[in-house]
């Protein structure tokens, strides 16, 4: 199914169906984002950010929330 076909199908949904689809899609996107973040963490792609945060904390450049 193409994006255009999906867009057309979504446009034909009733208000209740659109609400249900929207909720499902929001959860779907959130799960995909979580999976990508977990993959990036395992691959070490965020290690430099953790190191920077540790350095900032150790040097006193952090403030309490």
Buried (B, 14 or more C-beta within 10 A) or exposed (E): EEEEEEEEEEEEEEEEEEEEBEEEEEEEEEEEEEEEEEEEEEEEEEEEEEEEEEEEEEEEEEEEE
